[in-house]
């Protein structure tokens, strides 16, 4: 299996997971209001500072399986093949502490429901996760769907699972980090899964 990294850089915008978009989608953002007057209360603790969405991204393209997505420059990765199941794993550079898995395999009989079962198996078997819990399914364009996910892997983990299927191949992406770091990494995680595409 050969992986190709292009020198071109895709300008991607951050978005929250609630955006109804899938691979090759632009990002969106949320907002609040102010009150004219309010009674005196104890000051709330300052909100946790978010990691800025990276501005330097590198395309990851798998020509054999015909998919691609983006990773921040400086990410490290490795890939393997186990009985026809191809696995790609990447760690984002500091300060993001985000891990990304992409699993691809051929079985044209599988449905999206089957892929959710397989996604849970990936988390249990490859990520050594226990107590896997998935949120509501959000169906995206065509063959893709996405869910929030959490599990325990020595420490509580939180992230996003994206599944996709075409005529022959099936795709599972898991992008996650420690639960305590999720709020400050969520926008970057969203950019990663939203830019997964098939060609």
BELWOQUI-V929363 format. One record per pair of residues at least 12 apart in sequence whose C-alpha atoms are under 6 Angstrom apart, sorted by the first residue. I is the first residue (numbers start at 1). J is the second residue. D is the distance in Angstrom with one decimal. If there is no record, write none. Layout:
i=<I I>
j=<J J>
d=<D D>
This chain:
i=<3 4 5 5 6 9 9 13 14 14 14 15 15 15 15 16 17 22 22 23 23 23 23 24 25 50 51 51 53 56 56 57 57 57 58 58 58 66 66 67 67 67 68 68 69 69 70 74 75 75 75 76 76 77 77 85 85 86 86 87 87 88 88 89 98 98 99 99 100 100 101 101 102 102 103 103 104 104 105 105 106 106 107 108 129 129 129 130 130 131 132 132 133 133 134 134 135 135 143 143 144 144 145 145 146 146 147 147 148 156 157 157 157 158 158 158 159 159 160 160 161 161>
j=<62 61 59 60 59 57 58 27 27 187 191 27 28 29 187 187 190 140 194 194 195 196 197 195 194 184 184 185 188 72 73 71 72 73 70 71 73 198 199 197 198 199 196 197 195 196 192 93 91 92 93 90 91 89 90 104 105 103 104 102 103 101 102 101 176 177 175 176 174 175 173 174 172 173 171 172 170 171 169 170 168 169 168 168 151 152 153 151 152 151 150 151 149 150 148 149 147 148 164 165 163 164 162 163 161 162 160 161 160 179 177 178 179 176 177 179 175 176 174 175 173 174>
d=<5.4 5.5 5.7 5.4 5.7 5.6 5.8 5.2 5.4 5.3 5.7 4.4 4.6 5.3 5.6 5.8 5.9 5.5 5.0 4.6 4.6 4.5 4.8 4.7 5.9 3.8 5.2 6.0 5.3 5.9 5.6 5.5 4.3 5.1 5.6 5.4 5.6 5.8 5.4 5.6 4.3 5.9 5.7 5.5 5.2 4.3 6.0 5.7 5.6 4.4 5.2 5.5 5.4 5.5 4.1 5.9 4.8 5.7 5.3 5.8 4.6 5.6 5.0 4.5 5.6 4.8 5.8 5.5 5.7 4.4 5.5 5.1 5.6 4.4 5.8 5.1 5.5 4.7 5.7 5.5 5.7 4.4 5.9 4.4 5.8 5.4 4.8 5.7 5.2 5.3 5.8 4.4 5.7 5.3 5.7 4.4 5.5 5.0 5.3 5.5 5.6 4.4 5.9 5.5 5.6 4.4 5.8 5.4 4.6 5.5 5.7 4.5 4.6 5.6 5.8 4.8 5.6 3.9 5.8 5.4 5.6 4.6>
